[in-house]
Amino acid sequence: MSANAHGPFEALKGLVRRQYFWGIVAIALLLLVNLAKDPGYLAVSVGSSGNLVGNVIDILRAAAPIILISVGMCLVVATRGIDLSVGSVMVVAGAVSMEFLKGAPDTVGSGLAAIGLVVVVSAALGAVNGMLVSVVGLQPFISTLVIMLAGRGLAKVITGGQNTTATNEMFRWTANGHVLGLPAVFLLALLLAVAMGLLVRRSALGLMLEALGMDAKAARLAGVNRRALLFTVYILSGVLAGFAGVFATASVMTVDVSRTGYQLELDAILAVVIGGTSLAGGKFNITGAVIGAILIATLDKTVVFLGVSSSATPAFKAVVIVALCLLQSERVRRAFRKRRSAVAVRPAEREKVAA
Amino acid sequence: MSTLTTTRTEPTGARALAKRLSLHLDTLPTAAAVAIFIGMIVYGEAAYGRIVQFNTLSNLLINNAHLIILAVGLTFVILTGGIDLSVGAVIAFSSVAGVMLMNAGWNPWLAVLLMVLIGTAFGAASGVLVQHFHVQPFIATLAMMFLGRGLASILSTVPERLADDSPVRSLGAQIKVYDGPKVNDVVLTPGVIIAAVVVVAAFFVLHRTRMGRTVYAIGGSEQSAALMGLPVAATKMWVYIISGTLSGLAAVVYTARLGSAQNITGIGWELDAIAATVIGGTLLTGGAGFVLGSVVGALVLGLMNVLITRDGGIPPEATTIITGGILLVFVLLQRAVLARRRE
């Protein structure tokens, strides 16, 4: 981005050096695989109602909820935390909105009210996480694990164990509507992601998050308000997951209490890691997280398109996470560095030994 | 046998309690767990009746044998300051794989051995990631959790039934130890005996061997333990292997009792096992805790399920919420105790 002034070549070089470049490469590779199976895979046509229709559009639509939870996760991970509750917040959001809309009239007002309710509930869940982490000082994964497992129970209690269905045109539009021919859900997710990006990168917020993730003590000495910041990121992550839950349920207007958002924590973590955010905290990249999320949506669609059982994807994603964690680990990096420097330094070393 | 096991738990806990309480407040959560367990029994007996009787208490042990085994395994990991989130998923994969192999004509006992070894393999993988590649324990075991769940789903997504004449079912067969009036018998299963053996062995290892003391030392301070020359790396590997192996064993016990396996078996059991361990007085930050406390913790959770079923007014879906709530309360209690100690 900063390389803009140095011409397109330099810009390209800067892009290659970013970790999410490999995410883009992976998306391209997956699309190529699909293209090999069906040469017309990338075709985008104009549908009957003037909207764009095609596999790529489907991928963008599927990516929307993942983008949202990945951006939230990205901010939490920057503070050396983790939010395992995103999938469960999604299902709670879906359950709350469906239960509310079931009894409400089919108007724009009630649709907006449902979304407002979702924001309140998901912010409350995020605040519980934030309080446990910042005030009580609990390890982030324990507090969010409790919400992750209890949240699904909460959703079941809210709907009485049923998969609630409701009708509301406005609510449904958020997932199935179109703006300028593109799926509204993707544009909304992108809008929220860009807003988040501007919020943290155009203010000192992002810097403070990174400071907190690098060294909490040093950050405190530098005057960073640890409590307020942690509260903020967990609430943000919760609200973003709430929106993701709205998108995930609105497309079918049904909340499936045992499947909505199930295991999506994995997707979010994976997207964040692919995007170049270190799980050890202290550095984050929202653009990378968005690209990682699109990569995961592409992967999901590809697996289905190739006819592989979709139940195999979690195992595959777990393997990818392990591989990425290994690549980030100090031991592997050292091995790489050693090999690289061994080639260059060997003559000098020999001299040293001889001496 | 049920009374036997409880009496074995109580005095040891009580004696350790009296001794330790004078020294520090470590045991307060464990004492609280014992008090809660007794309180729940008294309340259940008063409110619903038929709690303090042989068959209820026998069933409590039979139905929670797998949870006891899991909690014991997790106690090792949590004592070192780590965590193992993969236990539930390991059970799913191990039991589905085992039952499918048995149905495919494998020797059942060979399949049982393989079920345990699958757990060992998962534990070893987590251990390598944590110890050799310095991946945070919860990330490594979370990856293993999704891996196990995913592999189980690849194998099968429908319940796999164990053959009716399978010898493995004998591990879940009920043995009448004492024939009481009507159905009020003291009953136990080989699964309960396995759990009891695991508890005794774990108690011995943790309190009477060098390895056990190293586990506590690592939880107290990994750096100091390493400076003292203790085998930190090997021990950290071992705790994950132990936890994984015990998950495999729990899969055997659970499958033998239920007679079927499914890819969604064990969802949320990691929370149950962590809650049992924490309720039993093991610090989540490591360094302090007791295996016998974890057993009490597992029984508290089991008894809670019994009471919820008896009550009938609480939806079963709310169980995870209550478990989570109890876990949080105990974690808060621990932090309060730690803060008091630091003063």
Interface residues (C-beta under 8 A of the other chain):
Chain A: I82 L84 L132 V136 G137 L138 Q139 F141 I142 S143 L145 V146 I147 L149 A150 R152 G153 L154 K156 V157 G160 G161 Q263 E265 L266 I269 L279 A280 S309 S311 A312 T313 P314 A315 F316 K317 A318 V319 I321 V322 C325 L326 S329 E330 R331 V332
Chain B: I83 L85 L129 H132 F133 H134 V135 Q136 F138 I139 A140 L142 A143 M144 M145 F146 L147 R149 G150 L151 S153 I154 T157 N263 G268 E270 L271 I274 L284 P315 E317 A318 T319 T320 I321 T323 G324 G325 L327 L328 V331 L332 R335
